[in-house]
Structure formats: structure tokens, C-alpha cells
Amino acid sequence: MRKLKTTEVAGERERLREAQGGRCPICTLPLSKEQAVLDHDHRTGAVRGVPHRGCNALLGKLENNAARYGVRDIGLFTNGVANYLRIHAVNVTGLLHPSHKTEEEKRVRRNAKARVARAKRKETA
């Protein structure tokens, strides 16, 4: 193992980005130089790859907070999340949560608020 010098980070980041085929190893979408960051394991310091800035930030939040929420194995959790979201990409239960508002409900609420605002403006005019 060799510790990188700060001056080597940019070059290694670009080398790894190219080795990854210019794609983020997390989301697999194209990865520009501007969005590429050098990811590392905070426990060991090991460089892992070059993901998008946002993918890396979310990964860090997951790793840093997993224990707080009782997640013991992040690998099992993330595989489970992927499968769960894949299965539920369409509504398999046929139910909607009571707090969810349909687009029509949102439109009706916006219009009602606008009517109230117009009425208030007329009163002050």
C-alpha cells in the first residue's frame, strides 16, 4: 500500500475515471471530470474508485449513519434496497398512502389558495 501525495490526487482520479470507462461505479451514468471525486474508505483510508460527487456524498451519509439506524451490514442493506425498489417500481399493492396527494389534488389545492390570495388582494385594493 502506498499513501498518495496531495499533488497526486488529480492524476489518480483521472486515471481511475478512465479505467472505469468514464462511468460512475455507483450509478453507472457517464462521469465528467468536473463531477468526479476520489472516494475512499474512511475506516481504512483505502481508495475505492471515482464516483459522482453526489453519489459519493450519499454513500458517505449511508456509511456514517448506518449504525445509528440499526443497519448492521451495509452490503445486505443496499442489495435489499435495490431489489425492493425494483419490485415496487410499479404499485404492486394497489394502495396509496393517505398523505400522498395526486396531481389533481395538488392542482385543486393550488387553485383554492390562489382564489383566497386574489380575494385578499381585492379587499386591500
C-alpha positions in Angstrom: 0.0 0.0 0.0 1.2 3.4 -0.9 -0.2 6.7 0.5 -0.9 9.2 -2.2 0.5 12.7 -2.0 -1.9 15.5 -2.3 -0.3 16.5 -5.6 -1.1 13.1 -7.0 -4.8 13.1 -6.3 -5.9 14.8 -9.5 -3.9 12.5 -11.7 -5.0 9.3 -9.9 -8.6 10.5 -10.0 -8.5 10.9 -13.8 -6.6 7.6 -14.3 -9.2 5.7 -12.3 -12.1 7.6 -14.0 -10.7 6.4 -17.4 -10.2 2.9 -16.1 -13.9 2.9 -15.1 -14.8 3.7 -18.7 -15.8 7.3 -17.8 -18.7 6.0 -15.7 -19.7 6.3 -12.1 -19.2 2.9 -10.3 -22.2 3.6 -8.1 -24.9 4.8 -10.5 -23.2 3.7 -13.8 -24.0 7.0 -15.5 -21.4 9.0 -17.5 -18.9 10.7 -15.2 -17.5 14.1 -16.2 -14.1 15.3 -14.9 -16.0 18.1 -13.0 -18.2 15.7 -11.1 -15.6 13.1 -10.4 -14.3 12.7 -6.8 -11.7 10.3 -5.4 -13.7 8.0 -3.0 -12.0 6.3 0.0 -13.0 4.1 2.9 -12.9 6.3 6.0 -12.0 3.5 8.3 -9.0 2.2 6.3 -8.1 5.0 4.0 -8.2 2.7 1.0 -9.0 4.4 -2.3 -12.0 2.7 -3.8 -12.8 4.5 -7.0 -14.1 7.6 -8.6 -17.9 8.3 -8.4 -20.0 11.3 -9.0 -19.8 14.0 -6.2 -23.4 13.4 -5.3 -23.2 9.6 -5.3 -20.1 9.8 -3.1 -21.8 12.2 -0.7 -24.9 9.9 -0.3 -22.6 6.9 0.1 -20.8 8.7 2.9 -24.0 9.6 4.7 -25.1 5.9 4.4 -21.9 4.6 5.8 -21.6 7.2 8.5 -25.2 6.8 9.8 -25.9 3.1 9.2 -25.2 2.0 12.8 -27.4 4.9 14.1 -30.4 3.3 12.4 -29.5 -0.3 13.3 -28.2 -1.3 9.9 -25.5 -3.9 10.6 -24.4 -4.9 7.1 -24.5 -2.1 4.5 -23.9 -4.5 1.7 -27.0 -6.6 2.6 -29.0 -3.4 3.1 -28.1 -1.8 -0.2 -28.8 -5.1 -2.1 -32.1 -5.3 -0.3 -32.9 -1.7 -1.2 -32.1 -2.3 -4.9 -34.4 -5.4 -5.0 -37.2 -3.7 -3.0 -37.2 -0.6 -5.3 -37.1 -2.8 -8.4 -40.1 -4.8 -7.3 -42.0 -1.7 -6.3 -41.2 0.4 -9.4 -44.9 -0.1 -10.1 -47.6 -0.1 -7.5 -48.0 -3.8 -6.7 -50.3 -3.3 -3.7 -52.8 -1.1 -5.4 -52.9 1.2 -2.4 -51.8 4.9 -2.0 -50.5 6.3 1.3 -53.0 8.7 3.0 -50.5 11.6 3.0 -49.9 11.3 -0.8 -51.5 14.0 -2.9 -52.3 13.2 -6.6 -51.6 15.8 -9.2 -55.3 16.6 -9.4 -55.5 17.1 -5.6 -52.4 19.4 -5.8 -54.0 21.4 -8.6 -57.2 21.9 -6.7 -55.3 23.0 -3.6 -53.2 25.5 -5.6 -56.3 26.9 -7.2 -58.1 27.3 -3.8 -55.0 29.1 -2.4 -54.9 31.4 -5.4 -58.6 32.3 -5.0 -58.0 33.2 -1.4 -55.0 35.3 -2.3 -56.9 37.1 -5.0 -59.8 37.8 -2.6 -57.3 39.3 0.0 -55.8 41.5 -2.7 -59.2 42.8 -3.7 -60.1 43.6 -0.1 -56.9 45.7 0.3 -57.3 47.4 -3.0 
